[in-house]
Amino acid sequence: MTFSIVASMGDALGVAVASKFLAVGSVVPAARVGVGAVATQALAKVSYKGDALALLADGVAPEEVVARLTGDDEGHEQRQLGLVTPTGQASFTGPACMDWAGGLTGRDATGGYAIQGNILAGPQVVQEMERAWLEAAHLPFPSRLVHAVLAGDRAGGDRRGRQSAALYAVQAGTGYDGSGVLADLRVDDHPEAPQELARLLDLNELYFGGPTNVLPLEGGLLEEVTERLARLGRTQPDVHAALADWAGAENYETRLTSQGIDSRVLQALREATAA
């Protein structure tokens, strides 16, 4: 009833998942900075997440973690589990998981991955997820994870349909206030859940990403930004102070820079003053 990718890229770790299941993000994914990432699914055993991360933190290899967890679990035949660390990966599918069920693992120059699913349209779902992951090394890590899930969805995904999707990714020193959380997004109940997750990820980048494509505030652009900010009641003599006042109120503070104006902030400012 679920398909997921657990992966690493450099020191980033995370999980993206979709399912015909309410609030899949509340059950399947977990990750810890510098340790690993985990997905527990099928007849999911939620305790696998904490237990797996504890074992990984103690230096136990992913394959051995799978062996220990499933070996002590009377219900292991109905479980599915994916694990990735910065140096290893493993995937397990119990023989009693509903067809089609299976997974695959691998590693490229950027890191490792474990892809698994159950009640799928067929093996092409995990195969297309792998292809999409490997072809998208140029993307930021959270976008690459979602790119793989979207590929699995296009290949048929959960054969019962769509309902929820989630993304959880971590990396030391990143995220809001340096929390280490790159992305923590959930679509709990939506008819196009994977696509909605992609939309939320775009907003996540807008609100929590750093400045990109910075344009110098000079000449005609300086005049335009000053005038638009004034229309919004920001009339401080220093345009950077006026911009910070407006951007902070609109939650764009992570995109502020003394070098100019971020292109996405400029777009938002133009949209706010379009009338």
N, C-alpha and C positions, 0 to 999 in steps of 0.2 A: 503494500500500500504506500510505499515511499521510495524515493530515489535521492541519493545524496552523494556529495563529493567532500571528502576530508583531505586537506592539502596543506603543504608548506611552500613558501616562496621566500628564500633567504631566511630571515628570522621571524617572518610572519606565519601565523598558523590560523586555520579556520575551517568552517563547515558551511556549506550551502545545501539546502534540502527543500523538497517539494513533495506534497502528498495529497491524496483524497482523504484527509483526516483533519479534524478541527485543531487549530493551533499547534501544528507540528513543531514549531519552535520552542514550545514549552516542554517537549519531551526529548527530542533527538540530539541537539548539538551541545557541545561543551568544548572549551579550549582554555588553556592557561599559558600566559606569556612564558617563553623559554622552556616549556615542558612538552606540550603536545595538544592535539585536537582529537575529538572523539565524536562518533555518531552511533547511537544505539537505536535500532528500529526493528521492523517486523513486529513480533510480540515483544516490544521493547522492555528491557529491564533498566529502569532509570538509574539504579545504583551502579550500573556499569560505568557511568560517566565519572563519578567521584572515585570509584575504585580504580579505574584505568588511569586517571590522572595521577593518583597517589603512587601507583606502581611505576608509571613513567618517570615521575619526579625522583624516584629511588634508583633510576637507571636501568630498569627492566626493559628489555627490547620489546617492540610492539608484538612480534609473533609470540613471545613468551607471555605477554599480558593476555592476549587472546586465549592461549592455552589454559592459563590459570583461571580466568573468569569463566570460560565455558566449561572447564573441567569440573568446577564446583557447583554448576548450575543444572538442576534437574530439567529445566525447561530450555536448555541450550539448542535443542533441535529446531525450535521455533524462533530463534534469535538471529539478528543480523548485527554486525559490529564492524566499524571501520576506525582505524587508528593511524595517526601520522605524528611523527616527531621531526625535528630538524634533520635527523639522520636515518630514519627508517619509516616503514609503513606496513600495514597488514589489513586484511579484510576477511571476514568470516561470514558464511551463510549456512545456517542450519539446514539439514536435509528436509525438514518438515515445513519450511517456509513456503508460502503459496506461490505458484508459478505465475509468470516467469520470475525466478529469483536467482541472483548471482552477483558477482562482483569481479573487479580486477584491480591490480595495483601496479605502480610503476614509478619511475623517477627520471627526471631530465636534469639539465644543468641548473635549473632554478630551485628544484626541490622535489618532494615526493607527493604521491596522491594515492588515495584509496576510494574507489567508486563502487557503490553497491545499491541494489534496489530489489524490491519484491512486489508482487502483483503488477508487474510491468507488461507493456505491450510486447516485449520481446528483448532478446539480448542486444538489439541495435540501440536500445536506450543508453546502456552503460558504454557501449562502443562509441556512440556519437558524443557522449560526455567526455570520454577520454580524448577523442580527436579534437574537440573544441578546446579542451584545457591545453593540450600540447601546442595548438596553433596560436594561442593567445598570450604567449609569454611577454608580449609588449604591453599588456594591459596592467593597470594597478591591481593588486592582489584581490580586493573585494570584487572588483568588476570581472576579473578572470573567473572567480568562483561562480558568480551569477551567470556569466557567459556559458559555462559548462552546464548549469541547470537548465537554462533556456534551450540549449541544444538537445538535452534529454527530453524536455517537454515536446519539442518539435518532432522528435523521433517516436512519439507515442506516450511517453511518460507512464504515469500510473494508469492502467487500462480502465479504471473506474471513473477517471475524470480528474478535475482539479478542485482544490479547496483551500489549501494553505501552503505557505512557503516561509523560509527564514534564512537569515545570514548572520553568522557570528564569527568575527575575525579579530585577532589580537596581534599586537606587535609592540615591543618595548618602546616607550617614549612617544607613542603616537596617540591620536584621538583627542577628544576634548579634555583640556586641562592636563594633557600628558598621561591620561588614565591607562593607556595601553590598549584600549578598545578601539580598533579601527572602524568596526561597524557592528551594530547590534540591532537588527531589524526583523520585524515579524509581520507577516500578513496572515491573520488568524482565520479569516473566512471570506473568500473572494472567488468569484467564478473564473477569474484569470489571474490566479495567485502568482505564478512565476513572473508574468509581465508587471504586475503591481509591485513585486519585490524589486524589479529593475527600476521602476519609477521612484520608489523610496530610496534606492541607493543613489540615484542622481541627486535627490534632495539632500541626502546625507553628505555627499561630496560638496554640495553648495554651502550648507550650513556649517560643516565641520572641517572642510578641506582648507588648505593654505592658499595663499594668493598664487595665481597662475596667469600668464599672459598679461603682465602688468603694463599699463599704459601711462606714460609720463603726464602729469597734470601741468600742462603748459599750453599757451596759445589758445586756439579755438576750443579745445577740449576743456581747458581750465575755465573758460568763460561759460561753457555749457553746464559743467558740473556745478559751478557756483550759482548759476541761475536756477537750475533745477532744485538744488538744496534750499535755496531761498523760498521757492514755491512751497516747500515742505516745512517752512518755519525755521530752517537752520541758517541763520544769518551771521554766524561768527566770522570775524575778520579773517581768521586762518581757515582756509578751505579744508585742510586736513582735520581740524577740530570739528568743523561742521559735518564733514563726512563721517567722522568717528561717532558723533552724536546720533546721526541718523542710522548708520549701519549697526551700531550697538543695539538700538531699539528694535531693529529688524532681524537681529540674530546673525549678522554677517561679520561679527568681530574677528573671527579667525582668518578672514580674507583681507583684513586691513594691512597696509604696508606704507612705510614712509616714502617709498620709491614712486608712488603714483596711485592709480586706482585699478583694482582687479577687474578684468573684463566682465566677469559674471556679476559683480557688484554694479558695474556701470549699466549692464543690461537691466538689472533689477531697478536701479534708479530711474532709468528711462521709462520702464513700465509703470512705475509708481507715479510718474508725472506726465503720463501720456495724454491725459484728458485736457 
